[in-house]
Every structure is written in structure tokens, then in C-alpha cells.
């Protein structure tokens, strides 16, 4: 039963057109990052970047190097779309994109992480087996079929993403729609829709539809009677997100995934009219079946477990942020803070407040004001800077944070010398004060 489900040969048209869509979209993302100034703002202008903790060695290239870096990634995207040296192109893109993801998190988006996962998966799939320059130059590569598990790997990954995104919204500030009003508040200046976005009725519609869409879209696309309607709703939903939140290629990538839900014959007739039809073929079990199933099992166990890790960390993830990233907790909260850093010289005993403008960009200051890992990393940078001058210091942080517009609360223990504490990846950092119930 399992072998028939996973290893039955099916038409590969969805994979081929997705390769083309994926390559075009990632090239637009990379070239667009240069044109819109994203690269300059986040990788060139800052004195230093806030990497993922443990990857401090991974720094942006000096000078104009990051422009070249993103130009190369964009060109790799074109190679992926054309199916030119596909295996090398997709592997190189995955490594380059992972590098950029880890070297800065000030401009964090969940779809940056999703791109790593999808590119990594695509590196193992026969996406260049037709309608590619590789297949044209080497006809022995040409194929009209693929094992069914190729489709189901993508579908299961999407099911995990959307399901966790839906469940994460089941908390008080989303269910009373207050957080949606906060997220839309700074959109009031948008032409035409700015005023509409401030309407409480729209907040209710967005709140309820957000939960239902994330929970039901994958099952609705899989079930043939609801597939076309689900696709229409998906178009509206993702275009709305693209216009309102301006989150890059993610809405269009989400729409591109839809090709895996329609019958391959439908995809062939739309995109590859000259392609030879392929009816469902025999079950072809590979000789390394156990290895393939083992790798897939381990991968999806990690994908299922990683978003749950915050349940095993003390306090509420909305307050501590511990376990938030890579958990599909998308567009869930608004977070602001007021934070100061006091340096006390161990030799002179003199103390002074750090001028954040001397170190950080505006976006970095917003993060350092309210996110614990940014706060910790900044104190470590200050410690290293003064150590290089031969001066030993203590650093005390006065931080007050507001989540979803609620009253500010003390966030970091002001009595702790932050230059002496370590960062815990998998357990609670005790220098983060516990959240207090709101009156």
C-alpha cells in the first residue's frame, strides 16, 4: 500500500512547471533585493549584522560584495528556471540563500526559511528531466514521469506550514482581533484601501478567514470538488497579503505550489501542450527504498517537532520569543520596546548609557529594543569592543516591552550583568523576566 502510494509513476508536468516558476521567483527576489535597496539597508549600511547565534563567523562580503552575491543568486534562479546545469544551480542557490538567511535576521521573514527548505528538497528531485536545457543537451535525461512521492513531499511540507500557522493564531489577541487592528494601523496611508483596513468588521473577517484559510486550504486543494474554488480563494488571499504586507515573493510562491494539487493532465494541457501525455504507470520501488523512506521520515519528524519546541521552554513564546523562529508563527504579534544599555567600567567605576545611534541602523534599534537574542548579542559586541581596548566592563540593560499594544513591562532583569551571561538555545534564559498578567 505504502509503496504504491509513494512509488507509483505519475506525469511529471507539475514538477517541471514548478521548477520554472520557482527559478523565476527566486531570481526576482534576489534582483529585487538589489533594486529596492534591501541589500544596502540590511547588509551594506549596518556596521555589523545580527547573525543567528553561533554563526557570527558568517559576515557579509565587504564593499559592494553583497551586490555581487545577490546578482549571482538571481542568475542561479534563471539557470534553475531554464534547467541549465540544474543540479549545480539549485545546490549553489540553496547554499548561498542559507548563508544570507543566517548572516542577518533583522529583516526576518518566514518565507526566507521556507525557501531554504523548498530549494533543498528541489535539489534531490528530477526537476530538469524535461523542458530544460539539460534534457535538450543530454536526451538520456528526458523523462515524462516521476515517482508519486515527489508530489507528496511538497504537499506534506505545505500542510505542516499552513497547519502550524493556523494553530498559532488560536490565542487571545488574535481571537479578539486586537492584534489585527495593530498590524493594520500603520497601513492607513495606503491608497484606496487604507481607510478600509481600519474598519473593525474587516479585522474580524481577516482574523477568522486567516485561521480557516491556513487550516483548510491544503485539504480543499486536494479534494477535487473544492479544488477550483480553493484556488480562487487562494489567489485572493495571497494577493491581499502581497498588497497589504509587501512580503516579497512568498504569496506568489504559495500560488505556484498549487500546480501540485491539480491533475497532471490539466497542468500538461495548460503549460506543455506539446508534451507527450503520461498515464499513471507502474509502481517502481527503488533499490534504496529503506534509505529514501528513512531520510524522508527523519526530515518530516524534524519539521513536525521544531515548531513545538517553545512548549518545552518556560513562559509564553509571545513574551520571551524563545522558539518563535522556524515555527511558522506568521504575522502573529506586534512588539515594541524601550531599552537602554548602561556600561560600568570595572576599573574607574564610571558609568554611562550607550548611544545606540553610534552602532545601529533604525531597523536594528527596533529589534534591539525588544528581542532578547538581539539584546544579548549587542551586549556581547560591546563587551568585545571594550576588551579590545583593554578595558573590562559590566553591562546592565533596562528594557521594557509591550506585546500587542499592552502596557509596557520590565523585560530584562536590570540587576544582571549581561556581559557575563550566556545564551541558551533550547532552554529558557533566566535573565528574561517572566511575563506578568495584565490588569
Order of alpha helices (4+ residues) and beta strands (2+ residues): alpha-beta-alpha-alpha-alpha-alpha-alpha-beta-alpha-alpha-alpha-alpha-alpha-alpha-alpha-alpha-alpha-beta-beta-alpha-alpha-beta-beta
